[in-house]
Amino acid sequence: MSEEKKESTPTGRAALLARPNVLTLQPYRCARDDYDSGILLDANENALGPTSLPTNSLDPYDNGMELERYPDPYQRRVKQLLCDYRNGKTASAGGNVNNNIAPENVFCGVGSDEAIDLLIRIFCAPGHTSGVGEAIMITPPTYGMYKVCANVNDVGIQSVPLTADFDLQIPEILAAVTPQTKLLFI
């Protein structure tokens, strides 16, 4: 069994901005949190490995990819590889090692749609249709998923269009910010 995780109070700027109910959530514990080896039958992992039927395309004795296993839900290995790559590039370019990033500062998602949706769910209180709730600000023309995710999460949408040359209108953006504005997508 792996070590028991200690409860911690969220810190940093994100903890100051996130919705209070999100900060009180307890992480989902999966079988991989308690066991790091063996077949997890309670997680519906296949004890026999992948089948090559009907094509016989897999060598039944070569299961290096472990396709019958769930991947690491925390993406530890890929996050570390991304950090090593980025930090190595920074160092080789004469960058400051104090600017290195760590795996706990990396988010891996299933595309930008998931990241946008999670940002809105974490930082914006719903309730736009009932006259309460918070809002995002966008600068059209822009990616359509900002509006879709805001609408799905019942969050208001504030818009400050780009100029004809597709430049940001900084004074107009700052003037449009209200106490309900929680996220600005540029």
Buried (B, 14 or more C-beta within 10 A) or exposed (E): EEEEEEEEEEEEEEEEEBBEEBEEEEEEEBBBBEBEEEBBEEEEBEEEBBEEEEEEEBEEEEBEEEEBBEEEEBBEEBBEEBBEEBBEEBEEEEEEEEEBEEBEEBEEEEEEEBBBBEBBBBBBBBBBEEEEBBBBBBBEEBEEBBBEBBBEBBBBBBEBBBEEEEEEBEEEBEEBEEEBBBBBBE
